[in-house]
Amino acid sequence: MIFQSDLWRKAMEESGEKRSFQSIYKGKVMFGYVKVFKPEMKIKDFATYQAYYCGLCRVLKKKYGISGQMTLTYDMTFLTVLLTSLYECPTEKETCHCMLHPVAKKQILTNEITEYAADMNILLTYHHFVDDWKDEQQKKAMIGIRSFHGRYEKIKKQYPRKVAQIERYLRELSRMEKAEEKSLDKVSGVFGKLMAELVAYREDAWTEELREMGFYLGKFIYLMDAYDDLERDKKEHNYNPLIGISNEKNFEENCQIMLNMMMAECTEHFEKLPCVENSEILRNILYAGVWNRYEAIREKKKS
């Protein structure tokens, strides 16, 4: 799962902090599929979304340094907006300068959810390096593990049950991928369970709906990533659950049907949540943003 960010590579170069880490990390983390579709957003809504994005960036840097800041993703920004809207958390507004925008001050929004999203970002980044080490025994992956290990242990102490569950799902996913699991439903379902765990911030009346929403969003992300990486995985002989059906006559149509089904289930559970504030931002992402990325991938395949 890869999210490439030239922006943060530039930040690493300008900062001077841990320059060698840039060559190790290269901005790879998470997915980057769950983001807004700006052309269909109101100006004020995009400004709010950007403020949450910048807030998450600020918290990552404050808690985990510039290397932690490099893990910033749109996916965790979505999680921040979703949970803030649901739980109506008191949110602090600030303006500040940042390294990439040194002249004009940027508005930032932060709250307890931002802290949680930052922790989950670091958790997933650490496991990204662990997986790379297990798969390829690359030296750069070991350096990444060492860099994030202390932070990971702190998060593990703070969320022991959640981390244990996520680790279990990651082990199961790794086992399935190594065994070249043919069932799309099974392998994407494991990642769905992992996302369900991330989305379920609290144990309360909304936990079940959040878990169901997260489960289908996770399946969508896993399948989208497989669709995005299909040609490269074929060339490099990597595992990809779509390879086995990629030569079928109706492959493109079937992929779209599967992705539609996953998002239909995801949005059905989302609509049951009492998200009022920033609901237009969330709907923009779920009904337009994720499909904008899909269309971009399709166009790329055609060229």
Helices and strands as residue ranges (DSSP letters): H 6-15, H 19-25, G 38-40, H 43-69, H 74-87, E 92-98, E 101-110, H 112-136, H 139-158, H 160-178, H 184-199, H 207-236, G 243-245, H 251-270, H 279-284, I 285-289, H 290-302
